[in-house]
Amino acid sequence: MLQQIIDRRLAGKNKSIGNRERFMRRYKDQIKEAVKRAVDGRGIRDLERGEEVRIPKKDLSEPVFHHGQGGVREVVHPGNQEYVRGDRIERPKGGQGGGSGKGQASDQGEGEDDFTFALSKEEFMQVFFEDLALPHLVRTQLAETPEWKSHRAGYTSDGTPNNLHVVRSMRGAIGRRLAIGSGSRRELRELQERLAELKLSASANDTAKQAEIKALEEEIAALRTRLDRIPFLDPIDLRFRNRVRVPVPTSKAVMFCLMDVSGSMDEARKDLSKRFFILLYLFLTRHYEKIDIVFIRHHTQAQEVDEENFFHARETGGTVVSSALVLMEEIIRARYNPSEWNIYGAQASDGDNWHHDSGRCRELLAEKLLPLCRYFAYVQVAEEEQNLWEEYTQLCESQPHFAMRKATEASQIYPVFRDLFKKEGAAQAA
């Protein structure tokens, strides 16, 4: 018997969501490599757009369903001079044009094209961020306005029709009918047995037995009527799925973005810092609904600013990095209770700091900020190991939630970012 499987999931015209998802799972490695190449070759501001992915022809292998003959068979096809057992048949030759353009010229006109398809914006960003996460994110205590989650809580006799549990309702109806009618049915069986005996023993002239038979028949009819009046389904039988809302702990997080805008930070270094923070901003706003982002710019003085001023203001000056760390601590104490918030910090600088201030920065991190933070990342956008880098290096040995990396070229921003924010247990970035 022929079996038909119909996929009724919603999809766009001439598209198959299921097939596309299976295809992306099958060629996951090639897609990730294409996304990596795309990021290396485009600006961060152009990151949120799709990408064409090219799958080499040698990697394409689609499953085929067919009816097998069964058993082990040796078959000889007459006229076969090209193939033996185990050979792979080439794909049918395509039309002209649209080739990959790779390979040497030939007078034979033979070859195969690479398969190309387009990743949508959402698919591109999903692949881009799929193995990243905020490190050490934990559930905190219930906030003043807790999140609520719906849980199954048995069944109830009241509810909306869409929550009606048919099987449970019918089970109750059967039990009710059995309980109510059991006595009457038992009495009915006894009367029917008595009636059958009387009919066998009674003669037509035995008026007493005939009267008893008539009385039994009337009583049996009354019992049948009583049983028929028991409703098949009563409102008291209805059972509805019950759900209750219970408070759950929230995973609230805040990310502090600290950027050095002192005179030693030229436009190239500022651009690297902006690229890192833009990437971080896209990552956070995409993956976490309940997350606050605090932007802090600093030279000799630190200032909390909005997103526009953080990325585009042109104010500059000397360098006192500790001013940003002090401001970060003040904001945490004032607005972000560590028992309720997962606190993160990301700092970008060229490492050039007033030499008397670098030691204080290390002390502030070790004694004040790191005990409050789940994770703190420092990115130096200069190759030279300045005094701030030397001080921060001492923290790496004793602070497991502190990390530092260098990024001196735009192509290094993406690998550094993935290395700093890879999921716990993920492999080291190449």
Residue, then its C-alpha position, 0 to 999 in steps of 0.5 A: m500500500l502506497q503511503q503518503i507523507i504530507d508536510r503541512r508546516l507553514a512555509g513561503k511560496n516554493k520553499s521548504i523549511g524542513n528541507r532547508e533546515r536539514f540541508m544546513r545541518r548537513y553542511k554545517d561546517q561549510i556554512k560556518e567557514a563561509v560565514k567566517r570568510a564573510v566576516d573577515g571581508r566586510g565591515i562590522r557595520d555591514l555584519e547584519r546581512g545575508e551571505e552567499v554560501r558555495i558548497p563544493k561539488k565534491d561535498l554534495s551527496e543527497p540521500v535517495f529513497h527507492h524500493g530495494q530488491g532484497g537479498v544478494r543479487e549478482v546482475v550483469h547489464p549488457g553493454n556496460q563498458e564504463y562502470v563497475r561495482g562501487d563507481r559513483i555516477e556523475r551528476p547530469k550535465g547542466g545548462q550553459g552559464g552560471g559556472s564557478g569559473k574555476g579550472q582550466a580551459s577545455d575543448q570538451g565542454e565537461g565539468e560540474d558547478d559548485f552549489t550556491f545558496a543564500l543565507s538570510k540575515e537571521e540565518f547568518m547571525q544565528v551561525f555567527f553567534e551560535d557558539l557564544a555566550l556570556p561566561h558564568l551566567v547564573r540564576t539569581q534570586l527572585a527580583e521585585t517583579p519576577e518572571w512567571k512560567s506556566h506549569r502543568a498542574g493536573y486537571t480542573s472541572d472549569g476551563t476553556p474549550n481549547n483546554l478540554h482533555v477528551v480522554r480524561s473526560m470520557r474516562g470520568a463519564i464511563g466511571r460515572r455511568l458504571a457507578i450510577g447504573s451498576g445496581s440497576r444493571r445487576e437487578l436487571r440481570e436478576l430479573q431477566e434470569r427470573l423471567a427466562e425461568l418463568k417462561l420455560s416453566a409456565s404454561a398458557n393456563d397458569t394465570a398466576k405465573q402469567a401475571e408474574i411474567k407480566a409484572l417482571e416485564e413491566e419492572i424490566a422495562a422500568l429499569r431499562t428506562r431508568l438506565d437510558r436516562i443516565p446521560f452519556l456525557d454530563p458537565i460534571d465529567l468534563r476535565f480541563r488541563n490546568r496550568v498555574r503560573v509560578p515565579v522563577p529566578t531571573s537571569k539578569a545581566v549588565m555589561f559595562c563597556l569601557m573605552d579609552v578615548s585619550g590622546s594616544m588612541d589614534e583613529a585606527r585604534k579607536d576604530l578597532s575598539k569601536r569594532f569590538f564593542i559593536l560586535l559585542y553590542l550585536f551579540l548581547t542585544r540579539h541573545y539576551e532580552k533582559i540585559d543592560i549595557v552601560f557605556i563609559r568613555h574615559h581619558t583623564q575623567a570617565q563619563e557614562v554616555d549613551e550609545e551615540n556618544f560612545f561610538h561617535a563623540r570626538e572628545t579626547g584628553g590625557t589618560v587615567v584608566s582608573s577613573a573608568l573603573v571607579l565610575m564602574e564600581e559606583i554605578i554597580r553599587a548604586r544600580y546593580n546589586p550583585s545578588e540580583w545581577n550577573i555583572y560583566g565588564a569589557q575594556a578596550s585601550d591601547g594600554d598607555n596609562w599614567h604610570h602611577d595609575s596602572g598599579r591602582c587599576r590592578e588593585l581596583l580590579a582585584e579588590k573591588l570589581l572582580p569580586l562583583c563580576r562574573y567575567f571581565a575582558y580586556v582588549q589591547v588595541a596596540e602591539e606594544e606591551q605598555n605598563l597597563w598590560e604588565e599590571y593586568t598580566q598579574l591578574c591572569e594568574s590569580q583571577p579565573h574570571f579575568a581574560m586579556r587579548k590583543a587585537t592590532e588589526a581589523s581582521q583580529i577583532y572577530p577571532v579575539f571576540r570569539d575567544l573571549f566569549k566562547k561557550e564554556g567547554a567549547a574548543q579553543a578558537a583557531 
